[in-house]
């Protein structure tokens, strides 16, 4: 366990690899989330939380954003278990399909802003 990151070195190394090899949908969304562009909150990409590496994470709100590709259609149970694991740690998880990000980016960003506002009010 690496104390600074609260995760193993292997998971931290994998997170770095994922940051270097983002999907096109992740790149597109990251271009809108970085530098506090969404709601004024800072997001991290490919961030380790325990045994999971989440696509985007806002630590201030404990908000996880996952962008799911086609392979997620066949791993519904895995995704549900992952979401439960993250929610047990106090995170709110929202998921978007790659297609949503590519075709409806403004709607995706509106939903993220809505969730940020709701979490801020709590």
N, C-alpha and C positions, 0 to 999 in steps of 0.2 A: 504494500500500500504506500503510495507516495503522499506524504502529509499535505503538501501544498495543494494538490489537486483532489485529495480525498478519494482517489481511485487508484487502480493499479497502473504501473508503467505501460503495460500492454494496451490497456484501454486508452490511455493518453496518446500513445503512439498511433493507434487506430484512428482516433479523432483527428490527429494531424493529417493522416492520409486522406480521410474523408473531406477535410477542408481543402486539400489540394485537388481533389477529384469530385467536385460538386456536380450534380446533375444540372441540366439546363434550367429546369424549373427552380431549383434551389438558387442558382446564380441570379435568375430574374427576380426572385423574391428578396434575396439578400441585397440586391442593388437598391431596393426600396426601404429595407429595414435598417441598413447600416447608418452610422452617424446620427442616430436618434431621429431619423426621419418619420417614423411611425409613432405618434403620440408623445414624442419627446423622450421615449424610453430607450435605453441601451439594450440591444440584443446581441447575443453571442451565437456563433454558428458552430455546428458540430460540437456541442458542449457535453461532456460527460456528467451524468448524474448517477452515482452508484455504478451499477453494472450496465447502464444504458448510455448510449450516445444519442442525444436528441438533435434534430436538425437546427432548430433555433430556440434560444432560451432568453427570457428576460428575468434576471435575478430579482429585480425590485418587486415584480409582481408574481414571481414564481409561475410564469406562463411559458408553456412549451408549445411550439408550433412544429408539427410534423407535415412534411410534404411526401405523399405516398405515390409511388410509381405503380405500374401495372402488376408487379409481383405481389403487391399487398392484397390483391383480390384472393389469392390462394393462402394467405396467412392471417386470416381474420382472428383466429384464436390467439395467435402469437401477439398481434397488435393489441388485442383486448387485455391480455396479461401484462403487457408492457405499460399500457395506459393505467391499469390498476396499480402496478408497482410505483409509477410516478405520482399518482394521486395519493397513495399512502404516504408519500413524502411531502405532501402538501402542495403539489403542483396542479395546475389546471392545464389540460391538454386539449388542443384543437388540431384537427387534421384537415388537410386539403389534398385533393388529387392533383397530380402533375397537370392534367388537363385544365383544371380550374385556374391554376396559376398562369398557364399559358394563354387561356382564352378569356378569363374573367379576372384579371389582376386587380382592377379597381374594386370589384366586389370582395375579393379576398382581403385587400387592404382595409376596406370598410369594416369587415367582420373583425379583423385584428384590432382596429381602433375601438370598435364597440366593446370587445372583450377587455381591452386595456382599461377603458373608462369604467366598466362594471367592476373590475377587480380593484381599481383605485378607490372606488366608493366604499368597498367592504371594510 
